[in-house]
Amino acid sequence: MTLTNPPLSLVLLFLASTPPCQAFSVSSITQQNKSRLSPRSLSSTTLSSSSTADEEISSILRPSYDIEPIPLRIGHGFDIHRMAPIEEAGQPVVIGGVVIDHEDQKWTDKEGKYTGTPNSIYSTQLGVIAHSDGDVIYHSIVDAIFGALTLPDIGQVFQDTDPRWRGCDSSKFMEHAYEVMTYYGYKIGNVDVTLILERPKVAGFKPRMKENIVRLLRTTEGRVNIKARTHEKMDSVGELRSLSCHVVVTLEKTSAEDS
């Protein structure tokens, strides 16, 4: 059966009356659809307490066109975040759901804020400046899944002006993307990650990152790959003032055997 223009409450799992970053009910969209239950409406006590906000959200993941059930879809995601001394960032470097413990790094103090001399080196623990936890791998994967389904980007779905997502664990975004993907009748074909940062080094953390992705997307190790490279000390990435990530995903149409 082809699913077209699904109702908001079956696609979006926002329960905005709950505390920030806990606005998801991870009860299965697929299960709701199979049981033919009446769609659960959004809480009337939304963050803005207005139907206007509900309508704005509903239009995001409910396109006016059919999302055609083609056998294979391809999506690309990209994310970039600033890095800064931990006292400025206010949170650690989190990549692929893993806190990257590291020794003090040689960060380029472009404005001379910490050293008193512009473009000098400041030895410091690093953090990521972001509205949520700034996880570039998770954000890029979510964007790639939405892109493969011809849906809007992560910034439209989880806006950085929304206080619900401040400091949010980005695994919540991954869980939501998985539910949206399965609702439209797809599963992960493969995920190819290219993480770009000069330092800290992440080779020892990659197995845990991969394990997290496999778990959150309910897939297998043979379908997820993580590569990491530096930026050869060029531009903001090379100066340790930012990190970025590219992700390509393929989505496969599910069959009766997958249900």
C-alpha positions as CSV (number, residue, x, y, z in Angstrom):
1,M,0.0,0.0,0.0
2,T,1.3,3.4,-0.9
3,L,1.3,6.0,1.9
4,T,0.6,9.5,0.7
5,N,0.5,12.8,2.6
6,P,0.4,11.1,6.1
7,P,-1.3,13.0,8.9
8,L,1.0,15.1,11.1
9,S,0.4,13.1,14.3
10,L,1.6,9.9,12.6
11,V,4.8,11.5,11.4
12,L,5.7,14.1,14.0
13,L,6.1,12.8,17.5
14,F,6.3,16.2,19.1
15,L,4.6,16.3,22.5
16,A,5.6,19.8,23.2
17,S,4.1,19.9,26.7
18,T,7.0,17.7,27.9
19,P,10.3,19.2,29.1
20,P,12.9,20.4,26.5
21,C,14.6,17.6,24.5
22,Q,12.0,15.1,25.7
23,A,9.3,16.1,23.2
24,F,9.3,12.7,21.5
25,S,7.1,9.7,22.1
26,V,9.1,6.9,20.5
27,S,6.0,4.7,20.2
28,S,6.1,3.3,16.7
29,I,4.5,5.2,13.8
30,T,4.4,1.9,11.9
31,Q,2.6,0.2,14.7
32,Q,0.0,3.0,14.9
33,N,-0.5,2.7,11.1
34,K,-0.9,-1.1,11.2
35,S,-3.5,-1.0,14.0
36,R,-5.6,1.6,12.1
37,L,-6.0,3.6,15.3
38,S,-7.3,7.1,15.1
39,P,-4.3,9.5,14.9
40,R,-3.2,11.0,18.2
41,S,-3.5,14.7,17.9
42,L,-0.9,17.1,19.1
43,S,-1.1,18.2,22.7
44,S,-3.3,21.3,23.1
45,T,-0.7,22.6,25.6
46,T,2.0,23.1,23.1
47,L,5.0,25.3,23.8
48,S,3.4,28.3,22.1
49,S,-0.1,27.4,23.1
50,S,-1.4,28.2,19.7
51,S,-2.8,26.2,16.7
52,T,-0.6,28.4,14.4
53,A,2.5,26.6,15.7
54,D,0.9,23.2,15.2
55,E,0.0,24.1,11.6
56,E,3.5,25.4,10.9
57,I,5.0,22.1,12.1
58,S,2.5,20.0,10.3
59,S,3.4,21.5,6.9
60,I,7.1,20.6,7.4
61,L,6.9,16.8,7.1
62,R,3.6,16.6,5.3
63,P,4.3,17.6,1.7
64,S,1.6,18.3,-0.8
65,Y,3.0,15.7,-3.2
66,D,3.3,12.0,-2.9
67,I,6.6,10.5,-1.7
68,E,6.7,7.8,-4.4
69,P,7.6,4.3,-3.3
70,I,10.7,4.0,-5.6
71,P,13.0,1.1,-4.7
72,L,16.1,3.1,-3.8
73,R,16.6,6.7,-2.6
74,I,19.8,8.6,-2.0
75,G,20.3,11.5,0.4
76,H,23.2,13.8,1.3
77,G,23.7,15.6,4.6
78,F,26.2,18.2,5.7
79,D,26.8,20.0,9.0
80,I,29.3,22.3,10.5
81,H,29.7,23.8,13.9
82,R,32.1,26.2,15.6
83,M,34.6,24.9,18.2
84,A,35.8,27.1,21.0
85,P,37.4,26.9,24.4
86,I,35.1,24.8,26.7
87,E,34.4,27.8,28.9
88,E,32.9,29.6,25.9
89,A,31.2,26.7,24.3
90,G,29.6,25.5,27.5
91,Q,29.5,21.9,26.4
92,P,32.0,19.3,25.2
93,V,32.7,17.9,21.8
94,V,30.2,15.2,21.0
95,I,30.5,13.3,17.8
96,G,28.4,10.3,16.8
97,G,27.0,10.2,20.3
98,V,30.4,10.0,21.9
99,V,32.0,12.6,24.1
100,I,35.5,13.2,22.7
101,D,37.8,13.3,25.7
102,H,41.1,15.0,24.7
103,E,44.2,16.7,26.0
104,D,44.5,20.5,25.7
105,Q,44.6,21.5,22.0
106,K,46.3,24.4,20.2
107,W,43.3,26.5,19.2
108,T,43.8,29.6,17.0
109,D,42.6,32.6,19.0
110,K,41.5,34.6,15.9
111,E,40.4,37.7,17.8
112,G,42.9,37.6,20.6
113,K,40.1,37.1,23.1
114,Y,42.1,34.8,25.4
115,T,45.7,35.6,24.6
116,G,45.4,39.3,24.0
117,T,47.1,38.9,20.5
118,P,45.0,38.1,17.4
119,N,45.8,34.9,15.6
120,S,47.9,33.5,18.4
121,I,47.7,30.0,19.8
122,Y,45.7,29.3,22.9
123,S,46.1,25.9,24.6
124,T,42.7,24.7,25.8
125,Q,40.0,22.0,26.1
126,L,37.6,22.4,23.3
127,G,33.8,22.4,23.1
128,V,31.2,22.8,20.4
129,I,29.0,25.9,20.0
130,A,25.5,24.9,19.1
131,H,21.9,25.2,20.0
132,S,21.6,21.4,20.7
133,D,24.7,19.3,21.5
134,G,26.2,20.1,18.1
135,D,26.7,16.4,17.0
136,V,27.8,16.9,13.4
137,I,27.5,13.2,12.5
138,Y,24.0,12.8,13.8
139,H,22.8,16.0,12.3
140,S,24.2,15.1,8.9
141,I,22.6,11.6,9.0
142,V,19.2,13.1,9.9
143,D,19.6,15.7,7.1
144,A,20.5,12.9,4.6
145,I,17.5,10.8,5.6
146,F,15.1,13.7,5.2
147,G,16.8,14.7,1.9
148,A,16.4,11.1,0.5
149,L,12.7,11.4,1.3
150,T,12.5,14.8,-0.3
151,L,11.6,16.4,3.0
152,P,12.8,19.7,4.4
153,D,16.2,20.0,6.1
154,I,16.9,19.4,9.8
155,G,17.1,23.1,10.5
156,Q,13.4,23.5,9.5
157,V,12.2,20.5,11.5
158,F,14.3,21.3,14.6
159,Q,14.7,25.0,14.6
160,D,17.6,26.6,16.5
161,T,15.2,29.2,17.8
162,D,13.1,26.6,19.6
163,P,14.0,26.3,23.3
164,R,12.9,22.6,23.3
165,W,16.1,21.7,21.5
166,R,18.6,23.7,23.6
167,G,21.3,21.4,24.7
168,C,19.4,18.4,23.3
169,D,20.9,15.0,22.9
170,S,20.9,14.6,19.1
171,S,20.1,10.9,19.4
172,K,16.5,12.2,19.8
173,F,16.7,13.6,16.3
174,M,18.1,10.3,15.0
175,E,15.2,8.4,16.6
176,H,12.7,10.7,15.0
177,A,14.4,10.4,11.6
178,Y,14.2,6.6,11.9
179,E,10.5,6.7,12.7
180,V,9.8,9.1,9.7
181,M,11.9,6.8,7.4
182,T,10.0,3.7,8.5
183,Y,6.6,5.4,8.3
184,Y,7.3,6.1,4.6
185,G,8.2,2.5,4.1
186,Y,12.0,2.6,3.9
187,K,15.0,1.1,5.7
188,I,18.7,2.0,5.7
189,G,20.6,0.7,2.6
190,N,23.9,2.1,3.8
191,V,25.4,5.1,5.6
192,D,28.8,6.6,4.6
193,V,30.1,9.3,6.9
194,T,33.1,11.6,6.3
195,L,34.0,13.5,9.4
196,I,36.3,16.5,8.9
197,L,38.3,18.0,11.8
198,E,41.9,18.8,12.5
199,R,41.9,17.8,16.1
200,P,41.2,16.2,18.5
201,K,42.0,12.8,17.0
202,V,39.0,10.5,16.8
203,A,40.3,7.2,15.5
204,G,39.9,5.5,18.9
205,F,36.3,6.7,19.2
206,K,35.0,5.6,15.7
207,P,34.0,2.0,16.8
208,R,31.6,3.5,19.5
209,M,30.3,6.0,17.0
210,K,29.5,3.2,14.6
211,E,27.9,1.2,17.3
212,N,25.6,4.1,18.2
213,I,24.5,4.7,14.5
214,V,23.8,1.0,14.0
215,R,21.7,0.9,17.1
216,L,19.7,4.1,16.5
217,L,19.0,3.2,12.8
218,R,18.3,-0.5,13.5
219,T,20.7,-1.6,10.9
220,T,23.9,-3.7,10.7
221,E,27.6,-3.0,10.9
222,G,28.1,-3.9,7.3
223,R,25.8,-1.0,6.3
224,V,27.6,1.8,8.2
225,N,31.0,3.3,7.5
226,I,32.8,6.2,9.2
227,K,35.8,8.0,7.7
228,A,37.7,10.9,9.3
229,R,40.2,13.3,7.8
230,T,41.9,16.5,8.6
231,H,41.7,19.8,6.7
232,E,45.5,20.0,6.3
233,K,45.6,23.0,8.7
234,M,43.5,25.2,6.3
235,D,40.7,27.6,7.2
236,S,38.6,27.4,10.3
237,V,38.6,23.6,10.4
238,G,42.4,23.5,10.2
239,E,42.7,26.1,13.0
240,L,40.5,24.0,15.3
241,R,37.8,26.6,15.2
242,S,35.2,24.4,13.5
243,L,34.4,20.8,12.5
244,S,32.2,19.5,9.8
245,C,30.7,16.3,8.3
246,H,29.3,14.9,5.1
247,V,27.0,11.9,5.0
248,V,25.5,10.0,2.1
249,V,22.7,7.5,2.8
250,T,20.8,5.1,0.6
251,L,17.3,4.0,1.6
252,E,15.8,0.8,0.4
253,K,12.0,0.3,0.1
254,T,10.9,-2.3,2.6
255,S,9.1,-5.5,1.7
256,A,6.7,-7.8,3.4
257,E,9.6,-9.8,4.7
258,D,10.9,-6.7,6.6
259,S,7.7,-6.1,8.6
